[in-house]
Amino acid sequence: MPWFATHRIVCSRGPNASERIEVMAWDRGAEAPGPARYALYTLENAETESPPEWGMDVEGRVWFRGEALPGGATAVVEEVWA
């Protein structure tokens, strides 16, 4: 399947440090292991054999490598394609 951006992660590690990351969301299903139902693949990550670095649960919380974001960091997922 060709990769295309479906969502954008806006990640902030402080008041002056934010980053925008384009991702393609993949619904892993209700029985998916771990906290993230949706895998969020970056273009670089989609082309490798490794699991996605980013994920999102059904409440919209963002996970990085299966863990909650470290203290002080926030991330919001915005839909870019409907």
Backbone hydrogen bonds, N-H to C=O, Kabsch-Sander energy under -0.5 kcal/mol:
donor,donor_aa,acceptor,acceptor_aa,energy
6,T,23,V,-2.5
7,H,23,V,-2.3
8,R,78,E,-2.7
9,I,21,I,-3.2
10,V,8,R,-0.5
10,V,76,V,-3.0
11,C,9,I,-0.7
11,C,19,E,-2.8
12,S,74,T,-2.9
13,R,17,A,-2.5
14,G,17,A,-0.6
17,A,14,G,-0.9
18,S,16,N,-0.5
19,E,11,C,-2.6
21,I,9,I,-2.7
23,V,7,H,-2.7
24,M,41,Y,-2.3
25,A,23,V,-0.5
26,W,39,A,-2.4
28,R,26,W,-0.6
28,R,37,R,-2.7
32,A,29,G,-1.6
37,R,35,P,-0.7
37,R,56,M,-0.6
38,Y,56,M,-2.7
39,A,26,W,-2.7
39,A,37,R,-0.5
40,L,54,W,-2.3
41,Y,24,M,-2.4
41,Y,39,A,-0.6
46,A,42,T,-2.4
47,E,43,L,-0.9
48,T,45,N,-1.3
54,W,40,L,-0.9
55,G,63,W,-2.1
56,M,38,Y,-2.0
57,D,61,R,-2.1
60,G,57,D,-1.8
63,W,55,G,-2.8
64,F,67,E,-2.6
65,R,53,E,-4.5
65,R,63,W,-0.5
67,E,64,F,-1.6
69,L,62,V,-0.6
73,A,70,P,-2.2
74,T,12,S,-2.5
76,V,10,V,-1.9
78,E,8,R,-3.1
78,E,76,V,-0.6
80,V,6,T,-2.6
81,W,6,T,-1.5
